[in-house]
Amino acid sequence: MKVLLDTHALLWWLSDSDRLGETAREIIADPVHDILVSIVSLWEIAIKIRIGKLDADMNDILAAIPEEGFSLLQIQPEHLQILMTLPLHHRDPFDHLLMAQAQAEHATFLSEDGQMNHYSIKRIRCS
């Protein structure tokens, strides 16, 4: 299964947070799954570090992605085309682009965000 991690799911995995449930941990840890980390999440993390909303080391996060065996997902034109078709149930631009990427890549979105229930994407909750 191809799985795209939401930004908080990535951070919870890297920090070994108990907010990430057993099912989510098993999915991420199982090498049979292709775990994707979007450049969108890295951009969101960088912004939050810069404005003081997140205490983390960007270099550590960047180094962890290949160490964990995750694949980095770049933004493609198809992602932007799908983004333009998504309804505006909420206003988070990072979430919108992540959902568009999940749809385009035929990936399951691993996210705890309840706003995702308003969209027609395959999702697994983190908890």
C-alpha positions as CSV (number, residue, x, y, z in Angstrom):
1,M,0.0,0.0,0.0
2,K,1.2,3.5,-0.8
3,V,0.8,5.8,2.2
4,L,1.2,9.6,2.3
5,L,2.0,10.9,5.8
6,D,0.3,14.1,7.0
7,T,2.8,16.5,8.6
8,H,1.8,15.7,12.1
9,A,2.0,12.0,11.4
10,L,5.6,12.4,10.2
11,L,6.5,14.5,13.3
12,W,4.8,12.0,15.7
13,W,6.7,9.1,14.1
14,L,10.0,10.9,14.3
15,S,9.5,11.9,17.9
16,D,8.0,8.5,18.9
17,S,4.9,10.2,20.2
18,D,2.2,8.2,21.9
19,R,-0.3,10.1,19.8
20,L,0.5,7.7,16.9
21,G,-1.5,4.6,17.5
22,E,-0.5,1.0,17.1
23,T,-2.1,0.5,13.7
24,A,-0.5,3.6,12.3
25,R,2.9,2.5,13.7
26,E,2.6,-1.0,12.1
27,I,1.7,0.5,8.7
28,I,4.7,2.9,8.8
29,A,7.1,0.3,10.1
30,D,6.1,-2.4,7.6
31,P,8.6,-2.4,4.7
32,V,5.9,-3.7,2.3
33,H,4.3,-0.2,2.4
34,D,5.6,2.7,0.3
35,I,5.7,5.6,2.8
36,L,5.6,9.0,1.2
37,V,6.7,12.3,2.8
38,S,5.6,15.3,0.8
39,I,7.9,18.3,0.2
40,V,4.7,20.2,1.3
41,S,5.1,18.8,4.8
42,L,8.8,19.8,4.9
43,W,7.8,23.3,3.8
44,E,5.1,23.4,6.5
45,I,7.7,22.3,9.1
46,A,10.3,24.8,8.0
47,I,7.7,27.6,8.3
48,K,6.6,26.5,11.7
49,I,10.3,26.3,12.9
50,R,11.0,29.8,11.5
51,I,8.1,31.4,13.2
52,G,8.7,29.7,16.5
53,K,5.6,27.4,16.5
54,L,7.7,24.2,16.3
55,D,10.9,23.3,18.2
56,A,12.7,21.0,15.9
57,D,15.9,20.7,13.9
58,M,15.2,20.8,10.1
59,N,18.5,19.0,9.3
60,D,17.6,16.1,11.6
61,I,14.2,15.8,9.9
62,L,15.6,15.9,6.4
63,A,18.2,13.3,7.4
64,A,15.6,11.0,8.9
65,I,13.5,10.7,5.8
66,P,15.9,8.4,3.8
67,E,17.1,6.8,7.1
68,E,13.5,5.7,7.7
69,G,13.2,4.4,4.2
70,F,10.6,7.0,3.3
71,S,10.2,8.4,-0.3
72,L,10.2,12.1,-0.8
73,L,7.2,13.3,-2.9
74,Q,7.7,16.4,-5.0
75,I,4.9,18.6,-6.2
76,Q,3.8,17.7,-9.8
77,P,1.5,19.6,-12.2
78,E,-1.1,16.8,-11.8
79,H,-1.2,17.6,-8.1
80,L,-2.0,21.2,-8.8
81,Q,-4.7,20.2,-11.3
82,I,-6.4,18.1,-8.6
83,L,-5.9,20.8,-6.0
84,M,-8.0,23.1,-8.2
85,T,-11.0,20.7,-8.0
86,L,-11.1,20.2,-4.2
87,P,-13.9,21.8,-2.3
88,L,-13.0,24.4,0.3
89,H,-14.3,22.8,3.5
90,H,-11.5,24.4,5.4
91,R,-8.7,26.8,4.5
92,D,-5.4,25.0,5.3
93,P,-3.4,25.3,2.0
94,F,-0.9,22.6,3.2
95,D,-3.7,20.1,3.8
96,H,-5.3,20.8,0.5
97,L,-2.1,20.1,-1.4
98,L,-1.4,17.0,0.6
99,M,-4.9,15.7,-0.2
100,A,-4.4,16.4,-3.9
101,Q,-1.1,14.6,-3.8
102,A,-2.7,11.6,-2.1
103,Q,-5.4,11.5,-4.7
104,A,-3.0,11.8,-7.6
105,E,-0.7,9.2,-6.3
106,H,-3.5,6.8,-5.4
107,A,-2.1,6.8,-1.8
108,T,-3.9,6.4,1.5
109,F,-3.5,9.5,3.6
110,L,-2.4,8.9,7.2
111,S,-3.8,11.8,9.2
112,E,-5.6,12.5,12.5
113,D,-7.2,15.7,11.1
114,G,-11.0,15.3,11.3
115,Q,-11.4,17.9,8.5
116,M,-10.3,15.1,6.1
117,N,-13.7,13.5,6.6
118,H,-15.2,16.1,4.3
119,Y,-13.1,15.0,1.3
120,S,-13.3,11.8,-0.8
121,I,-9.8,10.5,-0.1
122,K,-8.7,7.2,1.4
123,R,-7.6,7.9,5.0
124,I,-6.3,6.1,8.0
125,R,-6.4,7.8,11.3
126,C,-3.2,8.1,13.3
127,S,-4.8,7.1,16.6
